[in-house]
Amino acid sequence: MAEKYRVLSPEVLYTETAITTTDRSDIDLFKQLSSRNPRKRIRLCAHGAPDDRLHEMLIVHERNAYVRPHKHPGKSESTHIIEGLVDVVIFDDEGRIGGVIRMGDYASGRTFYYRMAVPVFHTLIIRSDVLVFHETTNGPFDRSDTVFAPWAPDDGDVDSVSTFMADLDGRVGLMQ
């Protein structure tokens, strides 16, 4: 791993090569690394640094990874599912569900790609044991540019996250 990736944190790897390639063995490694993280996620940044203008990432989330509802004013985001199933839940500013994008890889027959060009709150309900996806957004990355939904619990509040996600899953289930 040392020659191919630079470890920024237990959740973030950066490419060390001019031409970034990944194969099944890389994804298997990312899955192993994700399972060791408390938040059950990892990403490979194919761009060189946080201040790059274009950010491309391969991301692995396990089923119980919580993505706090958030939006990115002034940025667009596209997602392409490589493996797994997920419901992308879209909210209005007050936390009402505005829509659900039911996604899976190409072979699943579900939507496998979206581009979000407007800043709307969104989160993931992962429906498979593992979700692997390619995400592209514009940089530079500055955590303070991400607006977290005030009506959704912080990642660290495990009990509230569990209650929130169970309630959200029930509401999304009623929409099917």
N, C-alpha and C positions, 0 to 999 in steps of 0.2 A: 504494500500500500504506500510505502514511503516515497517511491519514485513517481507515483501517479497522482496522489492527493496530498494536500496540506490540511492538517486538522486545525480549524479555527476554534471549535468547541466540540463537545460530544454530539451536538446536533448539526454542526455545519462543517462540511468539507469543501475545499476549493481545488480546482484542477491545477495540476502542475505541468500540463502539456499544452503545446500550441494548438494541437488538434485534439479535442476531447472526444473520446469514444467510450461507449459503455456496451457491455454485453451481459448475458445472463449471470455470469459469475460476479460481475460488479453489483448487479441488483441483489443477488444472494448475499453478498457482503453487506450491502446497505440494510437489508432486512435484519441480519444478525446484529449490526450496530444499533439499529432502531430499537430492537427488543431489549437492549441494555440501558437505554435512556429512560429516565423517569417519565418524560412526556411522550415516549413511544413514537419518536419521529427522528428523521435525519434528512439532510438535503446535500446534494452535490451541486455546488455552484460552478457552472461551466464558464461563467465570466471570471475575469481575473481579480476583481476587487469590488468592495461595496460602493465605490464611487463611479463605477462604470455606468454608462448611459443605458445599456441594455443588460438585463438580468435574465439568464436562462438557468433553470434549476431542474434537476431530477429529484423528486421528493418521495420519501416513503413514510407513510403513517400506518400505524397499527389500528385495529378496529376501535379501541378506546381512546385514541388520541383526541384531545379536545382542541378545537380551533375556535377561539372566542370570536363571536360575530364582530366583524370589523369592515372598514371600507378604506379606500385609498384615494382621497381627493387629488385630482390632477394627474392620475395615473390610469393606465389600462392594464388589464390582466387577461392572459389567455391560459387555458388549461387543456391538456391532451391526456386522456387516461391511457396508461400503458397496461395496467393490470388491476383488477378489482372492480368493486361496485361502490358507488357513493351517491348520496343525494346532496346536491348543493342547494341550500335553503337561502332564499333571498328575502330580506325584510325591508319594511319601510323604517323611517327614523324612529317610530314609536315602538318598534318590535313586532308589528303585525306581519305575518307571513305574506309576502307578495307573490311568491312562486317557488317552485321546486324544479330543479333540473336533475332528472334521474340519469346518471351517467355510468358507463362501463367501457371496457375496451371495445375495439371495433367489432370483434367476434360476438360480443354480447347482444348486439342489435340495438343497444341503447345509444343515446347521444354520447359521443366520445370526445367532443371538442366544444369549447365555448370561448368566446372573447367578450369580456366585460369592459365596455368603454365608458361606463358611467360609474360614479362612486356610490355604490349601494352596499348596505350591510349584507354580509353573507357569511355562512358557516358550512361545515361539512358534517354529514351523518354518514360515517363509513359503514357500509353494509357487508363487507367481506373481511376476512381475517387481516388482510394487508391491502393497502391502496398504494399503487405506484403511479406517479403522474409527472408530466413535464409541464412546468409553469414558466411563462415568460411575462415580464413586466418591465417597465422603464425604471431606470435608476436615476440618480444614485439612491442607495438605501439609507434611510434615516428612520429609526424606529418611531421617532416623534411624529412622523408624517402619517402613521397608521392611526386611524380613529377607531377606538374600540367602543362597542355599543354600551352605553351606560346602564342598560337594562339587563345585561348579561354578566354572569359572575366572572371574576378574575380566575385565571388558571390555577392559582394556589388554593382556592377555596374548594377543596375536593367534594365535600358534601353538597354544596350549592351547585357545583358543576354537574354532579350526578343527578340531582333533582331537575335542574334545567334541561339536561339532555333527555331524560326520560319523558318529561312533559313535551318537549319539542318533538321527539320521536312519535309520541301519541298523536300530536296535532298533525304532523306530516302524514302519518298512517291514515288518518281520517280523510285525507285529500286524495287518496288513491282511487 
